Each structure stands twice: as C-alpha cells, then as structure tokens.
C-alpha cells in the first residue's frame, strides 16, 4: 500500500493583494525556516502585518528558526521605514539579509519557501502573476537548492544588519 500524498492548497496569484496574503499564508507553513528571494523586499508585502506576525512568531517560538533573505536588486530596495528590515535588525540572530552575488543576477524570479514544503513563486519578480502552494515538496526543494547555491555565493548585507541608534 502506498502512503497517501498530503493535500495542499494551490492557487494562482495575479495582484499585489493576493501576493501579500499568500506570503503570510505560505510563511505560516514554516516550522524551521523561511527562505525568500526578492528583488527589493517588496514594500507592502514583506513588511505587512500578516507576514511580520508570522515571521516574529516563528523565530521567537523556536530558537533554531531562521529567515534568510536574498535581495536581487538591492539598488531598488527601500530600506528606510521598512518594518521587515527593522524586525531583522532586532532579531539579527534569526533573520539575515544578503545581496545576490553578481554572478547570479540573471535570476529574475521571486519566491518564498517555507521549510522545504510550501512555496510562492513568480517567474518575473517585478510582476504579481505567480502561484502559491502549501504542499509541493518536490518543487520547493528544487528552488531551495537554487536558493542555497546563491546564498552561499552571496555576501551579508551589512547596511541592513547594522543597528542605527
């Protein structure tokens, strides 16, 4: 007898609001880590109340939890007033930002991976069309391997890490 596949929820995204809500829902699936590949921290998405509540709950409930963020277009990133950056500075043992290494700048997608199970994926990071799935481990693992490769080649973003007093 074969084990049954856990059923997830898959849906199509086409707007800013759908992405904002899906980011919080997919991130809520994480038990250990969240990996984010974003062009510019997507203001209004990664600093929304829904996502920030999920992120803080994850890292404050589990001391081994991590949130890793790769920024592919750092020159577009709005850092002043970004609440996710502020939370990352306060919880810098759990949340780390890196700029994508120049060798990987050809990647234009955007995605969020919860553990190695759930993901939100957009082929073009500057557009809102994409897909979200709460249980798609084969695809999530494929993008997590890509994320890890880029992460290991990239440098810590000191400007986002430094505390401004």
C-alpha positions as CSV (number, residue, x, y, z in Angstrom):
1,X,0.0,0.0,0.0
2,X,1.4,3.4,-1.0
3,X,1.3,6.2,1.5
4,X,-1.2,8.9,0.6
5,X,0.0,12.3,-0.6
6,X,-0.7,15.1,1.8
7,X,-3.1,17.5,0.1
8,X,-2.1,21.1,0.0
9,X,-3.8,24.2,-1.4
10,X,-2.6,25.6,-4.7
11,X,-3.8,28.8,-6.2
12,X,-2.9,31.4,-8.9
13,X,-1.8,34.9,-7.9
14,X,-2.4,37.9,-10.1
15,X,-2.4,41.0,-7.9
16,X,-0.4,42.8,-5.1
17,X,-3.1,42.0,-2.5
18,X,-3.1,38.3,-3.5
19,X,0.7,38.1,-3.1
20,X,0.6,39.9,0.2
21,X,-2.0,37.5,1.6
22,X,-0.3,34.4,0.1
23,X,3.1,35.4,1.5
24,X,1.6,35.3,5.0
25,X,-0.2,32.0,4.4
26,X,2.8,30.2,2.9
27,X,5.2,31.6,5.6
28,X,2.8,30.3,8.2
29,X,3.5,26.7,7.0
30,X,7.2,27.0,8.2
31,X,8.3,25.1,11.3
32,X,12.0,25.7,10.9
33,X,12.9,28.3,8.3
34,X,11.8,30.6,5.6
35,X,13.9,31.4,2.5
36,X,13.0,34.5,0.5
37,X,14.3,35.5,-2.9
38,X,13.1,39.0,-3.6
39,X,14.0,41.9,-6.0
40,X,13.6,44.7,-3.4
41,X,11.9,43.4,-0.2
42,X,8.6,44.2,-2.0
43,X,7.2,47.1,0.2
44,X,3.8,46.3,1.4
45,X,4.3,42.5,1.1
46,X,7.2,41.6,3.4
47,X,6.5,44.5,5.8
48,X,2.8,43.7,6.0
49,X,1.3,42.9,9.5
50,X,0.3,39.4,8.3
51,X,3.8,38.4,7.3
52,X,5.6,40.2,10.2
53,X,3.3,38.4,12.7
54,X,4.1,35.0,11.2
55,X,7.9,35.8,11.0
56,X,8.1,37.0,14.6
57,X,6.0,34.1,15.9
58,X,8.3,31.6,14.1
59,X,11.7,33.0,15.3
60,X,10.5,33.8,18.8
61,X,8.9,30.4,19.3
62,X,11.8,28.3,18.1
63,X,15.4,29.3,18.8
64,X,16.7,27.3,15.9
65,X,14.4,29.0,13.4
66,X,15.9,31.1,10.6
67,X,14.7,33.5,8.0
68,X,17.1,34.1,5.1
69,X,16.5,36.8,2.5
70,X,18.3,37.2,-0.8
71,X,17.8,40.6,-2.5
72,X,18.4,40.5,-6.2
73,X,18.1,44.2,-7.0
74,X,19.4,46.0,-3.9
75,X,19.6,49.3,-5.7
76,X,15.8,49.3,-5.8
77,X,15.4,48.3,-2.1
78,X,13.6,50.8,0.1
79,X,15.3,50.4,3.4
80,X,14.2,53.4,5.3
81,X,11.0,52.7,7.1
82,X,10.7,49.1,6.0
83,X,9.3,47.3,9.0
84,X,10.8,43.9,8.0
85,X,14.3,45.4,8.0
86,X,13.6,46.9,11.4
87,X,12.5,43.5,12.7
88,X,15.5,41.9,11.1
89,X,17.8,44.3,12.9
90,X,16.3,43.5,16.3
91,X,16.3,39.7,15.6
92,X,19.5,39.5,13.7
93,X,20.4,36.1,15.1
94,X,17.4,34.7,13.3
95,X,16.9,37.0,10.2
96,X,19.7,37.5,7.7
97,X,19.8,39.6,4.6
98,X,22.2,39.1,1.7
99,X,22.6,40.8,-1.7
100,X,22.6,38.4,-4.6
101,X,26.1,37.8,-5.9
102,X,26.7,39.4,-9.3
103,X,27.2,36.0,-10.9
104,X,23.5,35.2,-10.2
105,X,21.9,38.5,-11.3
106,X,20.3,36.8,-14.3
107,X,17.7,35.2,-12.0
108,X,14.6,37.5,-12.3
109,X,12.1,35.4,-10.3
110,X,10.8,36.0,-6.8
111,X,9.8,33.3,-4.3
112,X,9.3,32.4,-0.7
113,X,9.9,28.8,0.5
114,X,8.6,27.6,3.9
115,X,10.9,24.8,5.1
116,X,11.2,22.6,2.0
117,X,7.5,22.0,1.6
118,X,5.5,25.1,0.7
119,X,6.2,27.9,-1.7
120,X,5.1,31.1,-3.5
121,X,6.7,31.5,-6.9
122,X,6.7,34.3,-9.5
123,X,8.6,33.9,-12.8
124,X,9.2,37.7,-13.0
125,X,9.9,39.3,-9.7
126,X,8.6,42.7,-10.8
127,X,5.2,41.3,-11.7
128,X,2.5,39.9,-9.4
129,X,1.5,36.9,-11.5
130,X,2.5,33.7,-9.8
131,X,1.5,30.6,-8.0
132,X,1.3,29.5,-4.3
133,X,1.1,26.0,-2.9
134,X,1.0,24.9,0.7
135,X,2.4,21.4,-0.1
136,X,4.6,20.9,-3.1
137,X,7.9,19.4,-1.7
138,X,9.5,18.4,-5.0
139,X,9.2,22.0,-6.4
140,X,10.1,23.6,-3.1
141,X,13.2,21.5,-2.8
142,X,14.3,22.4,-6.3
143,X,14.0,26.1,-5.6
144,X,15.6,25.7,-2.2
145,X,18.6,24.1,-3.8
146,X,18.9,27.1,-6.1
147,X,18.4,29.5,-3.2
148,X,21.2,27.7,-1.2
149,X,23.6,27.9,-4.1
150,X,23.0,31.6,-4.5
151,X,23.0,32.2,-0.7
152,X,26.4,30.5,-0.3
153,X,27.9,32.7,-3.0
154,X,26.4,35.9,-1.7
155,X,27.6,38.3,1.0
156,X,25.9,39.5,4.1
157,X,24.2,42.9,3.6
158,X,25.9,45.0,6.3
159,X,23.8,48.0,5.8
160,X,20.6,46.1,6.6
161,X,22.2,44.4,9.5
162,X,23.7,47.5,11.3
163,X,21.7,49.0,14.1
164,X,21.1,52.6,13.7
165,X,20.8,54.3,17.1
